[in-house]
């Protein structure tokens, strides 16, 4: 049985960012390229880090009604492309009578 290697599923035209690129440019490359990881290279084209696209929001809020506010504010941060909502809450106040 012939086994494929990882390189056979990869492109040779790699989208990458230089190490001194502004964060906004890295975020734009991630969003425009529909990719989940972007290699960041130094001046010798050696990979320093692979940047991801999402901002995880993890934690517990007191009230459920605050979740949308936190998500909205996070999405407005310059350079944020996506937000992974993993917030929980103690009270589901949206179900309570006014």
Secondary structure, 3 states (H helix, E strand, C coil): CCCCCHHHHCCCCCCEEECCCCHHHHHHHHHHCCCCEEEEECCCCCEEEEEECEEEEEEEEEECHHHHHHHHHHHCCCCCCEEEEEEEEEECHHHCCC
